[in-house]
Amino acid sequence: MTAEGFLEGRRLQLARGVLLQCIMGGYPPSRFYGSDDGDLALVADPKQIHRLPWSQQPRALAICDADELTGESSRLSTRGQLKAVVARYAALGLAPVVATELEFFVFAPNPDPTQPFQPPMGLDGRREDGHSAFSVSSNNGLRPFFSEVYACMAALGLPRDTFMHEMGVSQFEINLLHGDPLLLADQTFLFKHLLKEVALKHGLTVVCMAKPLAHTPGSSMHIHQSVVEADSGRNVFSDEAGEPTAAFRHFIGGQQACLADFTALFAPNVNSYQRLCHPFASPNNACWSHDNRSAGLRIPASSPVARRVENRLPGADANPYLAIAASLAAGLYGIEHRLEPSAAIQGEFEVPDNLSLPCTLHAALERLKRSHLAKELFGTEFIEGYIASKTLELTSFFDEITPWERRVLAAQA
């Protein structure tokens, strides 16, 4: 839209079906978004209008809510779903607080998708080989790229906590500062967009797939969650003596009760399960633990005022609005129903059957399809539409024969 049109308040409208467009570009049958495929209004959030610092031509980006023309939020909108979850907390005098940790890979351009990703050529003429976890070295040649990333984050008002080289080859992680869930979802979205745009300027490719490289750790989007009293800001997970509260236990109990049903919301792609089902500190369980990275729900070491629950299931490929909404809805469900968690686990452990999670997209969608709880919390229209869109993507994947199948199976009798 032109700047003049935006400033005049001209309304931008969008077909409802676009909210269910699958990643290949197609759409599920129109019954999932209304046979008329009528319009939604895109209503800009005045707090999320940003001049794009990486663009040579002056441009701005506005994060919008997708609203029905009657004014209410579209039930197909993931941002709207998150706002609804936060409102349910507010009705109880509570406010959730979250922070996201986003991992991503920086690769050389990959014009041939049949070839594996490669790290960029370093200043020493070599490609990184995976021995740089938490390194302060700059021989990978990415300092100009990251310098512009930092500058663009500052221009967009995106505060950062820590930035580090992660375990994988040319893999990095940013920790965003904790705060309001909608703000953190917006910031996570903006940061991913920023990364890809700045990378293109520097002749690089940023990949937020859950598992872009074999035999290498995948990329997560861990969600740290706490709940405070809306009026006082007191963390309800700790009592006056600094001990865990019933609300803390119930929040964990809700997460455990919902994670299996909600796995497809946290792990939305075929590739998501490549990350979850490999033993690189990627959880495929609903166990909880104090500071054990093998558990799906980890309680980081912290002071009582910072007591929180880390949901380690979502991957970097997850929709931040939907993943945060699903995780917070699960915790609130536990608080409202006073659900008790299982016993905490430590060290090496075997996952009980009742705490295991779906390990393929097909299994996760089938679990979501049978979930009355998901439809209760997010609405039948949203859940059925989401499943329809993801089923199209899964069918597209099964329509292709992979190099592994040709390499290994073609010679079989």
Secondary structure, 3 states (H helix, E strand, C coil): CCHHHHHCCCCEEEEHHHHHCCCCCCCCCHHHCCCCCCEEEEEEEEEEEEECCCCCCCCEEEEEEEEECCCCECCCCHHHHHHHHHHHHHCCCEEEEEEEEEEEEEECCCCCCCCCCCCCECCCCCECCCCCCCCCCCCCCCHHHHHHHHHHHHHHCCCEEEEEECCCCCEEEEEECCECHHHHHHHHHHHHHHHHHHHHHCCCEEECCCCCCCCCCCCEEEEEEEEEECCCCCECCECCCCCECHHHHHHHHHHHHHHHHHHHHHCCCCCHHHHHCCCCCCCCECCEEECCCCCCEEECCCCHHHCCEEECCCECCCCHHHHHHHHHHHHHHHHHHCCCCCCCCCCCCCCCHHHECCCCHHHHHHHHHCCHHHHHHHCHHHHHHHHHHHHHHHHHHHCCCCHHHHHHHCCCC
